[in-house]
Amino acid sequence: MTTPATFPQISLSHHARVRLQQRGISHKSVRTVLQHGLAIHKQHLIFFHLPKARIGWMGLKDRDGLSKLVVITDLRKKEVVTCYKSGKAVRRIKKKPKRLRKHNCENRFLSY
């Protein structure tokens, strides 16, 4: 996990804009999580979340479900890939492997 970061220019991908609208998540909520949230680096992506303790410490209200919001970014492209709300998301993210597995096709077949 890393500390909060500020992003001068970060855009939303087309997929992220569609998901925001479908899930009823505001742009303000995404911006808040990106600016004040904690980051988890996994699978060449960065998952941002805002813990309840941090929300209370900052004096924010959790009426928009900020504590359950996860924002996934790819900072190489400087864009938000997608976002979703889930109560157990942080636990699942931490269990993910750090790197994507690369299966080598030659290793699957036995040579005689």
N, C-alpha and C positions, 0 to 999 in steps of 0.2 A: 504494500500500500504506500501511496505517496501522499504528500500534503496537497492542499488545494492549489489550483493553478488558475491563471487568468488567460483567456484566449482573445487576442485582438480581433481576429477575423475567423469565425467558424461558421460554416453554412450547413444547411440541412439538405441531405440527399432527397431525391424524389420519393424513395421508399420511406424515409423518415417523415416527410411531410404527410404522406398518405396515412401512416400509422398514427401520427399525432392526431389527425382529424378523426380516424376511426376509434381511437381510444380515449378521446376527450382530454388530451393533455395540452396544456397551454405552452406557448413559446416562453413565457415568463418562468414557468416551472423548470423547463429544460435549461434556461440560462442560469437560474439559481443553483441547480444541481451542478452544472459545469463550473461555476465560479466558486462555490463554497463546499462542494462535495469531496469525498475521498476517491482516489483512483486505484483500480486494480488492473495491473497489466497482465493480460492472458491472451494467448493465441494471436499475437500481432494486433490486438485491439486493446482499447482502454475502456474499462467499465467504470462509470462514475455512479456513486450512490451517496445519499445524505442520511447519516444515522439520526435517530430520534434525539439522542443526547446532544448532538451538534445543533439540531434545529432549535431545541430549547435554550441552549447556550447562546445562540445568535439572536434570540428573541423573535424568531419567525413562528408563524402558525402552521400547523400541519393539516389544514383543512383541504388542501389540494392533493393530499396523499404524497407529499414530498419524500417521506421516509420509505415509501415503497417504490419510488420511481428509480429506474435504472436507465442511464443514457450510455449508449455504446458509440464510441467514436473511433475513427481512424485518423490519427493526427498527421500521417504522411500526406493524406489528401485534404486535411483540415476540414473535415465534415462529420456531421452526426450521421451514423449509419442507420440506427433505429433506436427506439426507446419503448419501454414497457413498464407496467407496474406489477410487482409480485412481492409478497411478504417474505418468501424464502429465497429470493434471488441471490443475495450475497453469499449465502451458504453454498448454493449450487455453483456460483461463479468460482468460489475458492477451491472447489473440488475439481474444476477443469484442469486438464494438463496444461503446462505452460506453453508447450509448442504443439502445433498440429502434427499428428502422426503422418509420416510419409511411408507408405507401403511400397516396397520395391517389387515389381512384378516378377523379376527373375527369382526372388527368394520363395515365391509361392509354389513353384513347380520344381519337382525333383528331376535331376538330370541322371540318366542311366548310362 
